[in-house]
């Protein structure tokens, strides 16, 4: 293992302490308003991006911008990026940027783009695109490949499954995250009746991740019988679309648990650094959920967060 990954591992151990944690998130969720919650959050590591004047959408974006900043810090300590694991993990932020850009081109509102810096794969070219066709062309000429269409749904699904496939192939220890996360995305597509939005690219990567039996599934229960064992835990007991939030919460809980095991390893290497990224990502998700609860009045509603997290 290179000295650079050892250095990144040491830095990751320090960043692992910069979490709000379950207790902190619960306390945040008991706030009687979003304003009160933000007043607390600015005094935590999330205060780098969060301000007290933000609305809920901006605050959620800022929480994940903090996560991205931490990944960029770790990447600065690691080996030269290329197609490295940290860059692959950060690709979800590029997907958010690309889909947000497409939404704006269609006249819809979308959050501001994340600042990717050296984490970008194709974003500089895509950000200059002025039509959906130009977005597709920019993706096709990059390592993302042709999404198979230019409408938002097709592009988003192609990028999500493409991201998961690249994580499976290129991020040590994160294969189960990619497989189970793909099954969750596919379950959302299935229950929304949007299977037709899966273009050639998305289907190819879905087959690589989940096999091909899922093509015959017509319900979450049938899907759980068709996908790899790594996916079944998240989907267990899900029968309809309204229950998918439980599957999502279970997925994040599983990610946090496996990330903790990887981060606790005695060897400072790429997998321990990946584990810390998993911990920080789960903490950001839980913090965002706590803000959502606080925005609805907090108090006893904080029990919702406990059920989710």
C-alpha positions in Angstrom: 0.0 0.0 0.0 1.4 3.4 -1.0 2.5 6.0 1.5 -0.1 8.3 0.1 -2.9 6.0 1.1 -1.4 5.7 4.6 -1.4 9.5 4.8 -5.0 9.6 3.5 -5.9 7.0 6.1 -4.5 9.1 8.9 -6.4 12.1 7.7 -9.5 10.0 7.4 -9.3 9.0 11.1 -9.4 12.6 12.0 -12.3 13.4 9.7 -14.2 10.5 11.2 -14.5 12.5 14.4 -16.2 15.4 12.5 -19.6 13.7 12.6 -22.8 15.0 14.2 -23.6 11.5 15.3 -26.9 9.8 16.2 -27.3 11.8 19.4 -26.4 15.0 17.8 -28.9 14.4 15.0 -31.6 13.5 17.5 -31.0 16.7 19.4 -31.1 18.7 16.1 -34.5 17.0 15.2 -36.0 18.1 18.5 -35.6 21.8 17.5 -38.9 23.6 17.3 -38.0 25.2 13.9 -35.6 25.0 11.1 -34.1 28.3 12.2 -33.3 26.9 15.7 -31.8 23.8 14.1 -29.6 25.8 11.9 -28.4 27.9 14.8 -27.2 24.7 16.3 -25.8 23.2 13.1 -23.5 26.2 12.4 -21.6 25.3 15.5 -20.7 21.9 14.2 -18.4 20.7 11.4 -21.3 21.4 9.0 -21.0 25.1 9.8 -18.4 25.5 7.0 -21.3 25.5 4.5 -24.5 26.1 6.6 -25.8 29.5 7.6 -28.7 30.4 9.8 -30.6 32.2 7.0 -31.0 29.2 4.7 -34.2 27.6 3.7 -34.5 23.8 4.0 -33.4 23.1 0.4 -30.3 25.2 0.7 -29.5 23.8 4.1 -29.8 20.2 2.8 -27.5 21.1 -0.1 -25.0 22.7 2.3 -24.9 19.5 4.4 -23.9 17.4 1.5 -21.5 20.1 0.2 -19.7 19.6 3.5 -19.4 15.9 2.8 -18.0 16.7 -0.7 -15.4 19.0 0.9 -14.3 16.3 3.2 -13.9 13.9 0.3 -11.8 16.5 -1.5 -9.6 16.9 1.5 -9.0 13.1 1.6 -8.3 13.0 -2.1 -5.6 15.7 -1.6 -3.8 13.4 0.8 -4.2 10.3 -1.4 -2.4 9.2 -4.6 -2.9 11.0 -7.8 -6.6 10.8 -8.7 -7.0 9.5 -12.2 -10.0 7.2 -11.8 -9.3 6.6 -8.2 -11.8 5.3 -5.5 -12.4 8.7 -3.9 -13.2 10.3 -7.3 -15.6 7.5 -8.0 -17.4 7.9 -4.7 -17.7 11.6 -5.3 -19.3 11.0 -8.7 -22.8 11.2 -7.2 -22.3 14.9 -6.8 -21.5 15.2 -10.5 -24.7 13.3 -11.2 -26.6 15.9 -9.1 -24.9 18.7 -11.1 -25.7 17.1 -14.5 -29.4 16.4 -13.7 -29.7 19.9 -12.1 -28.3 21.4 -15.3 -30.7 19.5 -17.5 -33.6 20.6 -15.2 -32.6 24.2 -15.7 -32.4 23.8 -19.4 -36.0 22.5 -19.3 -37.0 25.7 -17.4 -37.3 24.1 -14.0 -35.6 25.1 -10.8 -32.7 23.1 -9.4 -30.1 23.6 -6.6 -26.9 25.3 -7.4 -24.1 23.0 -8.7 -21.7 21.5 -6.2 -18.1 22.7 -6.4 -16.3 19.6 -7.6 -12.8 20.9 -8.3 -10.5 17.9 -9.2 -13.4 15.5 -8.4 -15.0 16.4 -11.7 -15.2 13.8 -14.5 -17.1 15.6 -17.2 -18.8 18.5 -15.4 -16.7 21.4 -16.9 -17.9 20.4 -20.4 -21.4 19.6 -19.4 -21.8 22.9 -17.5 -21.1 24.7 -20.8 -23.8 22.8 -22.7 -26.8 24.8 -23.8 -29.2 22.1 -24.9 -30.0 18.6 -23.7 -28.5 17.3 -26.9 -25.2 19.0 -26.0 -25.4 17.5 -22.5 -25.8 14.0 -24.1 -22.9 14.7 -26.5 -20.6 15.8 -23.6 -21.4 12.7 -21.6 -20.9 10.4 -24.6 -17.4 11.9 -25.2 -16.5 11.3 -21.5 -15.9 8.2 -19.5 -19.6 8.3 -18.5 -20.5 7.2 -22.0 -23.7 7.8 -24.0 -26.7 7.7 -21.7 -28.9 6.5 -24.6 -31.2 9.6 -24.6 -31.3 13.2 -23.6 -34.4 13.5 -21.4 -33.8 13.9 -17.7 -35.1 10.5 -16.5 -33.1 8.5 -19.0 -29.9 10.5 -18.3 -30.3 10.3 -14.6 -30.9 6.5 -14.5 -28.0 5.9 -16.9 -25.7 7.9 -14.7 -26.9 6.2 -11.5 -26.5 2.7 -12.7 -23.2 3.7 -14.4 -21.9 5.1 -11.2 -22.9 2.0 -9.2 -21.1 -0.2 -11.8 -18.0 1.9 -11.6 -18.0 1.8 -7.8 -18.4 -2.0 -7.9 -15.4 -2.3 -10.2 -13.2 0.4 -8.7 -13.8 1.0 -5.0 -12.5 -1.6 -2.6 -15.0 -2.6 0.0 -17.9 -0.7 -1.6 -19.3 -3.4 -3.9 -22.2 -4.3 -1.6 -23.1 -0.6 -1.4 -23.3 -0.4 -5.2 -25.3 -3.6 -5.6 -27.9 -2.9 -2.9 -28.2 0.8 -3.9 -28.8 -0.2 -7.5 -31.6 -2.6 -6.3 -33.2 0.3 -4.4 -33.1 2.6 -7.4 -34.6 -0.2 -9.5 -37.3 -0.7 -7.0 -38.2 3.0 -7.2 -38.3 2.8 -11.0 -40.5 -0.4 -10.8 -43.0 1.1 -8.4 -43.2 4.3 -10.3 -44.0 2.4 -13.5 -41.0 4.0 -15.2 -39.2 0.9 -16.4 -39.4 2.4 -20.0 -37.0 5.1 -18.9 -34.2 2.5 -18.5 -32.2 3.0 -21.7 -29.7 0.6 -23.2 -26.9 2.0 -21.0 -28.8 1.7 -17.8 -30.1 -1.8 -18.5 -26.6 -3.0 -19.4 -25.2 -1.7 -16.1 -28.2 -3.0 -14.2 -27.5 -6.5 -15.6 -23.9 -6.2 -14.6 -24.9 -5.3 -11.0 -28.1 -7.3 -10.5 -28.2 -10.0 -13.1 -31.1 -10.2 -15.6 -33.9 -11.9 -13.6 -35.2 -8.6 -12.4 -36.6 -7.9 -15.9 -39.5 -10.3 -15.0 -40.3 -8.6 -11.7 -43.6 -6.6 -11.4 -43.5 -5.8 -7.7 -41.0 -5.1 -4.9 -41.6 -8.5 -3.5 -40.8 -10.2 -6.8 -37.8 -8.0 -7.2 -36.4 -9.0 -3.9 -36.4 -12.6 -5.1 -34.6 -11.7 -8.3 -31.6 -9.6 -7.1 -28.3 -10.7 -5.5 -28.3 -11.5 -1.8 -26.5 -8.2 -1.0 -29.7 -6.4 -2.0 -32.3 -8.4 -0.2 -31.7 -7.0 3.3 -32.7 -3.4 2.2 -35.8 -4.6 0.3 -37.1 -7.1 2.8 -40.7 -6.4 3.8 -41.2 -3.7 1.2 -44.4 -4.2 -0.7 -45.4 -0.8 -2.1 -43.9 2.6 -3.1 -44.9 4.3 0.1 -42.7 2.0 2.1 -39.5 2.7 0.2 -38.3 5.3 2.7 -37.8 2.3 5.1 -35.6 0.6 2.5 -33.6 3.8 2.0 -33.1 4.2 5.8 -32.1 0.5 6.0 -29.6 1.0 3.1 -27.9 4.0 4.9 -27.8 2.1 8.2 -26.1 -0.9 6.4 -23.6 1.5 4.8 -22.8 3.1 8.1 -22.3 -0.3 9.8 -20.0 -1.6 7.1 -18.2 1.7 6.8 -17.5 1.6 10.6 -16.0 -1.9 10.3 -13.7 -0.8 7.4 -12.7 2.4 9.2 -11.8 0.5 12.4 -9.3 -1.7 10.6 -5.8 -1.7 11.9 -4.3 -1.1 8.5 -4.4 2.4 7.1 -5.2 1.8 3.4 -7.7 2.6 0.7 -10.4 0.5 2.3 -10.2 2.3 5.7 -10.4 5.6 3.9 -13.4 4.4 1.9 -15.0 3.3 5.2 -14.7 6.8 6.6 -16.3 8.2 3.5 -19.2 5.9 4.2 -19.5 7.0 7.8 -19.4 10.7 6.8 -22.0 10.1 4.0 -24.4 8.4 6.4 -23.9 11.2 8.9 -24.8 13.8 6.2 -27.9 11.8 5.3 -29.0 11.6 8.9 -28.3 15.3 9.5 -30.4 16.2 6.5 -33.2 14.0 7.8 -33.0 15.8 11.2 -33.3 19.2 9.5 -36.4 17.9 7.7 -38.0 16.9 11.0 -37.0 20.2 12.6 -38.6 22.1 9.7 -41.9 20.3 10.6 -41.8 21.4 14.2 -39.5 18.9 15.8 -40.5 17.9 19.3 -42.1 14.5 19.4 -41.6 14.2 15.6 -38.0 13.5 16.4 -39.1 9.9 16.9 -39.5 9.8 13.1 -35.8 10.3 12.8 -35.1 7.5 15.2 -37.2 5.2 13.0 -35.4 6.3 9.9 -31.9 6.2 11.3 
